[in-house]
Amino acid sequence: MKSLYYSLPLGLALLTGCATPSPEQTEAGLGFDPSLLDSTTSACEDFFGYSAHGWIEAHPIPETEGLWGSFHVLNQQNELKLKALLDSLDQNPPATNSYARLLADLNRSVLDTAALEQKGMAVLKPVLGWIDSLESNASLGAWFPVSQGYGYGSPLSVYVGADDRRSSQNIATVAQSGLGLPDRDYYLESGARFEDIRTRYVQHIETQFRLAGFNPKPETARQIFELEKSLAQAMMSRQERRIPEKVYNKMSANEFVGLAKNLDLESYLGGCGLTVDSLICAQPDYVRALDGMVVRIPLTQWQDYFRWTVLRSRSIALPQALRDESFAFYSKTLRGIAKPKPRWRQSLDQLENGLSEPLGRLFAERYFPSESKARIAAMVENIRAAYGERIDGLTWMSPATKQKAHEKLKAFTYKIGFPDQWKSLEGLVIDPTDLMGNLNRLERYNFEENMAKAGQPVDKSEWYMGAHMVNAYYNPSFNEIVFPAGILQPPFFDPSADEAVNYGAIGAVIGHEFTHGFDDQGRKYDAQGNLRNWWTSEDSAAFVALTDRLVEQYNGYEALPGAFVNGQLTLGENIADLGGLTIAYYAYQKSLGGKSAPEIQGFTGPQRFFLGWAGVWQISFKEETLRDRLITDYHSPGNFRVIGPLSNMKEFGAAWSCTAPSPMQRSGQEQISIW
């Protein structure tokens, strides 16, 4: 529920890039490996194939992954660096109460799988006792925040962040939650594939209950599924949730409590530690539907559901048999992954989940050179200047709206590398011998820290992503763009590479994040980060007409036989790709200072620019993973992130001598130019 656009990979889940080319692979300054280009594929017919086929052949998808791309290679390199740093902490234990000690102790508790077998299911005795002690359906309102607060999950989720209409102040938002499958569509869509997944999901629940020693009744797993399906039927779709006005339903605390007659929402707020006059309810209709479910569904069924949320959320800390079964369904069945990650990588996932900032600190202090920050800052300002010139040249926007757009562009702030100040994490207890306890304490610590922000001024120095992450984001409430140290490496940024490639890669990423401030939803926020309309009605209509065409374009991309990109779901990212790449191209031209770019190994400057962008999106998918991403990911698959924006750019056609119409060069009247 953070008011953020995590915009590059896959959210990451989510959300990884390419190694620095070796001297044997790449001549100095080129920035990419020409031997991996596919000369049998025409750049004007399929630029993704031309730029990526060789890379994909040389980089098969590992057994532990459902997709693999240049992003993921970089992420893998960062993980290996972090592993080495964590290993050194284990060999030389850091001081007690230090951030490094927290990392070392949590890592040790994850890696000690022998202890998990020895402790068995006894580690769940306290929480299972709490669930057993629920006396009536009326007690669920008090239980929901306990379950979320310890990281088990709940049909209601609460988060404190900046108020969309008063960006200087924090406010609590309550929203729908509680599903065990990746999205509500998995419960609601028809077709053999979804029916098969639902059948396997029920079997998975039943298996986990048996392995846990819960002795389930024959109908238990099916009833848990039906409860979740009822939640899904009441939920707002992903497409709707992208629209800030739909989820901004501010009300008094009394009005919120009044949404339910059976669900004790006063106890819910109290359990969250919230004493507030007002809050945001993202989906009031969902809360009303949940209120009916609270009395319609027997308490024993709710208790089974919460036992399931505990098993599902804590499999990492349970015996091997339950971990294997969790992998078999969530990774193998849903995403086609053949083999689990090694335990040390699973440990990094746990550290990322609760100790992301100290993990990023460990990385940044060792691997982020200070000179990179100045280089990126200069590029940000050059791209900002190019963006301003592009705004001036728009033919579809009036002077009045252009003035407001300039105000917003000027007000953008940015963060590079890592935070200026690190969190202290004072009072957090991590025991190297107690993984389950660590996860409980860590979840509770972060939950209480977040709840304490309600009603307080917003701290705009805060980061929402670890410094080690191969990602970047735009935060509309802060009107800021953020670039962690983890992404400021090849193939995104190489200090020794040609500037054309850097502008095509990290420059386009910077432009992408700027453009999120002007995409179909980001444009609704003003220079101060408030949800406020600053557009004339005519300009808004002109913008929507352009973006509707972009939706139609991406709706036509067939990712798998019969499975198409959802142009509406991915609209924000597609706008950001097109706008970011366009702005970065003109910023690159500005950086030349009126001089012609040199030709390197037969590639012109513009050609190297577009190869820089394509090099970021070299990627292949397992079919199951791709099908899941088409439902759950706000980003188009990597091949369409190359083909889509470039086919709309006459600059690409000129660089590669493509004539329109062709697959990589739409005809002039069909080309879409927004920013």
N, C-alpha and C positions, 0 to 999 in steps of 0.2 A: 504493500500500500504506500510505499514511499513515492513521493511525487517526483519520480525520476524517469528518464528515458535511458535505460542501459542499452546502448545503441549499437555496439559493434557486432559481437558474435551472435550469441544465441541466448542472450540473456545471461549468461554463459551456461550455465549447465554444460548465464551462462556466458552468450558468449561468445589466439593461440598461434603462431607464425613461424617463419623459416629461419634456418641457421645462417649466420654470417657466411657468405660464400668463401670457400678457401681459395688461395692463389691459383691452385691447379684448375679450379672450376671457372673463375671469373677474372678477367683482366681488371686492373686497378681502375676504380672510378665508375665502372659500368653499373654495378648495383644489382645485377641479376645474371643468371646463368643462361647464355644463349643456346647452349647445347640441349637444354630441356624444352626449347620451343619446337612445336610440331610443324615442320615445313610442309607436311602433306595436307594440312588444313589451312584454308585461306583465312587470313585475318578479317577479311570483309564478309565472310560467310559465317564464321563462328570464332570470335576472338577469345572466348573462354577456352575452346578446344585448342586453338593455336598456342595460347599461353600456358595451358594447364595440362594437356594430355601427357606430355613428357614427364612433368612433375608427378602426376598421379601414378604413372607406370613405375616410377622410381620410388614411390612412397605408398605401398599398399596399406590398407587399413589394418592396424594391429588387432589382435584377437580381443584385446581389452576395451576396444572402442567401437562405437556405432557410426562414427564419421571420422575423417582424418583430413586435415588441411594444413596449410602453412601456419595458420593460427595455432594449431595444436602442437606443431613441432616446437614453436617458440615456448608455448606453455610447458611442454615437456622439459625443455632446457631449464626453464625457471624452477620447475619442480625438482630437478636434479641439484640445482644450486641450493635450494632450500633444504633438501635432504642432507647435503654435505654440511650445511650450517647446523642443522639439528643434531647430526651425528657428533659434531664437534662439541655441542653443548652437553651431550650425554657423556662424552669422554672427559670434559672439563666442566663439571656442574657449576652453573652461575650462582650468584648470590641469592639467598633466600629473599622472597618478596619482590624480586626483579621481574620485568616483563619476560626476560629470557628464561627465567626459572619456570614461569607459568607454561611457556611453550614446551620446554624440555619435559616437564612432568606430565602434561597432557599427552604428549607424543609417546612417552614411555608407557602410559596406561593403555593407550590404543594398541601398541605393539605387543603387549604381554597377553597373547591369546591363550596361553596355558592357564592363566588365572581365570579367564572367562569360562573355560571348561570346568575348572575346579569349583567355581562359585555357582555355575549353572543358572537355573531360574530363580534362585533365592534372591538375586539382586532386584527382582521386581516385586518382592513381597510387600514393601511399604505402599507402593502405588496401587497394587491390586487390592490391598486392604482398604485403601481409601475408596476405591470403586465399589467394593463389596458393601461398604458402610453407607452408601447412598440410601436414604430412607424412603424417598418418594420422588415422583417426577418434579415436584416443586423445588427439590434441592439441586436440580440441574443448573439453574441460574448461577448458583454459587460455585458449582464444579467447573463450568466452562472456563473461567479465567485461570483456575488452578491447572487445568489440563494444558491450556496454551502456555501459561507461565513457566511450566516445566518442559515445554517443547514437545508434548505428546500430540497436540492438535486439538481442535475444537470446531464445532459448527459455526462459531462466531470468532472472528479474529480482530484484535484491536492493536492499533499502532498510533504513536504520537509523532507528528511532523508538522511542518509549516502549514498554516491555514491558507488555502488557495486564494482567498479574498482578503487576507490580512497577513501577508507573507512574513511580517516581522514577529508574528506570534505563533507559538505552538498550540496545536489542538489535537484531541484524540479523535480517531476515525475508527468506527466499528464496521466490519464488512463480512461478507459471506466467506465460508471456509469449510473444511472438514472432509474433503473427498480423498479416497485412496487411489483412484485412477487419475491420470494426468489432467483431465479436463472434464467438464460436464458433458461434452459431446460424446465421450466414451460410453456414457450411460444412456444417451438419448438417440444416437444415430442408428439407422437401420443398416442392414447389409451383413453378409457372412463374416467379414473380418471383425466387425464390432461384436457380433454375436459370439464368435469364437473367443475373443478377448474377455468378454463378460463371463463366459463359462469357465475359462481358465482362472479368472480372478476369484470366483467363488471357490473353486477347487484349491486355490492358493491359500485363501483364508482358512479353509477347513484343515489343510495340511499344517499350517502354522499353529493352529489351536491344538492339534494332536501332538505336535512336536513339543509344544510348551507344557503339555500335561494338563490342559484345561478340560479334557473329556467333553467335547462339544456334542450337543444333540444333533440329529441329522439335519434339522432345519436352521441351525445357528448361522452358518456361513451365508445361506441364502437370505436370511432376515437382515444380516448386517448389510449385504449388498442392497436390499430393498430400501433400507433406511438411507443409505447414501444416494440411491437413485431419487428418493423423495427430495433430498437436499438439492440434487442436481436439477430437478425439474423446476425448482423455485429460483434458481440462480440466474443472474444476469450473464449474458454471453461475453466472451473476451472482446469482441468488437464493440459492444456497448460500453464495457468498462474502460475503453480507451478515451471515451468522451468525458471530459472533466465535469461538464454541467450535469451529466446524468448521475454521477457519484458524489456530487457536492450537495448534500442535503443536510444543511446545518439546522439544528434544533436545540431547544433547551433540554437539559437533563430530564426534566419532568415529561416533556413531550416524547423523548426516547423511551422512558419507562412505560409510558402510556401506549406504546405500539403493541405491547403484549399483555394479555390478561392472565395467561397461565405461566409463562416464563418470567421468573422473578428477575427483572433487569436491574432493579435497585441493588439486589445482592450481587448481580454480575458486575456492576460498576464498583461496588465496594470491594469485591474480590480482586479487581484490577488495581485497586489502590487509587481510584480516581474520585476526587471530590471536585466536581466541575459544574459550572453553571450551564455550559453548552458543549456540544460535540457534533461530529458529523456522522450520520448514518448513511453509508454508501448505498445500501440497498434496503430501504424500508419495507418493500413488498416481501423481500426474502425473510426479514425478521417476523413479519406477520404470519408468513407461511410456517416458519419454524415454530412459532407460538402454537399453531394448531398441531404440529407434529409432536410437541412436548406432551400433550395429553392423549393424542391418538395412539402413540407408540408406547407399549408397556415399558416399565422401568427396567425389567430384565433384559429387554432388547437393547435399550440404551447402554446398559452395563456391558453387554457383549460388544457393542460398538466401541466403547472406550477401552475395553481390553484389547481390541484389535488395533486401535490407534497407538497404544503403547507398544505392542509387538512390532507394528510397522515402523514406528519412529525410532525404535531402539535396537533394531536388528544388529547394528554394528557392535553392540555390547553384550550380545547373547551368544550361546554356544554355537559351534560350527554348523550343526544341522540346520538351525534356523537362518543363519547367515547364507548358507547355500541355497535354501529355498527362496529367500528374498531375492537373491541374485537371479535365480532361475526364472522368476516371474518378471521383476521390474527391469532387469537388464536383458535377459535372453529373449523372453517372449515379447516384451514391448519394443525393444530396440535392436534385437538381433545380435547382441554382443555375445561372443563365444566364451570368454574367459574373464574372471574377476580381476580387478586391479590388484597389484601386490599390496600387501598390508601397509607398507610405508606410504603409498599413495592414498590409501583410504584414511590414513592418519592425517595427511595434509588436508583432506576434505573436512575432517572434523575440526582441525585448527582453523581452517578457513571459515567454518560455520560459526564459530564463537569467538575466535581470537584473530580475526582478519587483520586488524590494525597492527598488533604486535608482530604478526607474521610478516606483514609488509615492512615494518620497521627493520626487522632482521635482514630482509632482502635489500632494502634501500641503502642502509648504512654500509653495506658491503659492495653493492653492484651499480649504484647510480652515480655517474660522474657529474659533478656540479656544472661543467661546461655544457652539458646537454640541455640543462634548464634554460640557459641563455639563448641557445640556438632555437629551441622550440618557442620560447617567448617571442623572439624576433619573427618567426614564421607566423605565429598567431596574429601579430600586429599587421603583418603584410597581408594576410588573408582577410583580416577585418577591413583593411583599407580597400581591398579588391571587392569585398562584399558591398561596401558603401557605394562604389562606382557602379556596380551592377544594379543596386536599388535605383540610383539616379537614371539609369538607362531603361528601366522597365516601362513598357508601353501600355500595360494593362492596369497600372496603379496610378492613382491621382496624387497630386502634390501634397494634399493634406495627409493622406495615409503614409506617403513616403517620409514626411517629416517625423511621424511617430515611429516608423521603422528605423530611421536613423537614430532616434533617441534610444530605442531599445538596443540597437547594435552598439552604440557608444557605451551603454551601461553594462554590457557583458563583462563579467569578471572571469578569471581563469586560475586554475591551480595546476601545477606541474610537479610531477615526481612523487612527493610525499608531504604530509602535513607539517606545518611549522611547529606545532606542538602535539605531543603524543599523549594519549589517555594514560592515566596512572593505574587504573584497574585496582585501586586500593580496596582491600577487603575481600577480594576474590580468592577462594581457597581451591587449589588443585592438588590432588593426592595422586602420586605416581602409581599407586596400587589399587585405585578405585575408579575404573572407567565410568561405570553407571552413575556413581555419585558425582563425578566430575561433570558429566553431561547435564545432570539435573541442576547442579549449582551454577554452571555456566549459563544455562538457559534462563534460570531464575534471576541471576545477576543482571543479565542484559535486558530482561523483561522489566525488572524494577527500575533500572536506570532509564529506560525509555519512558515508562509511565510517569516518572518524576518530572519529565519535561512539560507535561500538560499545563497549559496556562502560563508558561514561562517564555521569555523572549527567545527567539531563534538564534542559535549560535552558527553564524555563517562561515566559521572556520572549520566546521565539521566536515569530514570526508565520509562518503557512503560506499567506499570501495578500498580494498587493501592496496598498498603501494606496489605489491608484487603482481597485480592482476594484469593480464593481457586484455585490456578493455579500455573503454573511455565512456563518459556519460555527460549528458546535459541535464541540469536540474532547473526546471522552469520556475520554481518558487524562489530560488536564489539567483536566477538568470545567470548561471555560470556554466562553464565547461571545464571538465576535469580529465587530466591525462596522467595516470599512474606511471611510475617508473617502469613497471613490467612491460608496457607496450612500446616504450621508447628505445627499441632495439630492432635490428633487421628482422623481417623485411619492411617494418614500418619506418624505422629511422636508422640510418647508417651514416655516422659522421664522415666516413671516408668515401661515401658513394656520391655519384653525380646528383646535383640538386634536382634535376628533372624527376628522377626516381623518388627522391624524398618527398617532393611536392605531390607526386602521384599517389604515394602511400600515406605517410603521416599527415601531409598537407591536406589530402582529401578527407582524412579522418577528422582533422580540425574543422574543415569546412562542413563536414557531415554534422558535427556537434553544433556548430553555429546554426546550421539550417534547421536543427530540431527546434530552435527558438522561433522558427518561422514555418514549421510544418503544419499539418491540418489541425493539430491540437496545441502545439507550442505557440502558435501565432495568437492564441487567445489570452496569453499572459502578457502583461505590459512590462515596461522597463524595470519596474520595481519587483516583478515577480508575482503580481496580483492577477487573478483571473478577472479580466476586464476587457470589454470590447473596445479596441482603438481603431477599428476599421470603418470606413464608410460602407454603406450597404451595397453600393455599386462595386466597390473594390472586393468586398467579400464574395459577392456573386461571381466576379471574374475569376477569383482564386479557386472557388469551388468548381467552376466549369473546367479549369485546367486540371485540377486534381481528379475530377471524375474521369477525365480521359486517361490519366495515369492508372487509375483503378482498372479501367477496361483493358489497358495494355497488359497489365500483370495478370489479370484474370485469364488471359489467353495463353499463359505459359503452362505447358503440360509437364509437370515434374516427373510423373510416372504415368504409365498408361491409364487414362481415365481419372488421374488425380492432378488437379490444377492448383497453382498458387492462388491464395485468397487475397485479391488486390485490395480489399477494404481493410482486412486485418493488418496487412503489411504496408499500408499507405504511408504512415509516418516515416518508416525506414526507407521506403522507396523515394519519397520526396527528399530525404536527407542525403541519400546516395547521389541522386541527380544534381541537387543543388550544391552539395559539398564538392563533388568532382568538378562541376563547372566553375565554381568560385576558385578552387585550388588551381585550375588550369590558368585562369587569368592572373592569379597571384604569382604563379610561376613565370608567366610572361613579364609581369612587373619586375620580378627579381632580376631579370636579365638586363635591366636598365637601358633598354633600347637596342642592345646588341643581339646578334643572332646566336642561337645556341650551337655549340660545337657538335659535329657528328662524331659518334664514338662507335667503332666497330660496325659501321654501316647503318646505325640507328640514329635518326634525328632526335632533337630534344623533345618535340611533341610525341614521337613514338615511344621514347623512353618513359615519358610521363605516364602514358596509358599502360605501358607494361608494369610500371610501379603499382598502379591500382590493381591490375589483374593478378599480380604476384601475391597480393594479400588474400585473394579469394580462390587460390588453388585448393580444391577440396573434393572429396568423394564421400558417398553415404552408403551405409547398409540400407536396404529397402525399408526395413521396419523402422529404423531411425528417421528416415526421410518422411515416411507416412506420419509418424508422430509429430515431426516438426511442422508439417503442413497444417496441423491442427493447433499446435500449442505455441509456435514461434512467431513473433511479430516481425521477423526478418524473412525476406525471400531467400531461397537456397542460393549458395554462392555463385553458381553459374549464371543465374539471372541477375545477380548484383553486378556482374560484368556486362552481360548482354543488354540488360534493360536500360541503364543510363547511357551507355556509349552509343546505342542506336539512336538516341535522341540528340546527340551532339554532332553538329556539323564539323566541329573542330576535330573530332575523331576521324570522320570521313576524309577530311583534308589531309590529316597526318598519314593515313594509310591508303590514300587514293581510291577510296571506296565510292562507287557511284550509287545513287539512290534510284529506285528502291532496291534494297538488298537486305538480308537478315540483320546486318550490323549498321545499316544506314537507312532509317525510315525516310520516306519522301518528305520534302520540306513542309508541306501542310500537315503531315502526320507527326512530325517531330514536336515534342512537348518541351517547352522551356518555361520554367516557373521563376527561379531565382537566378 
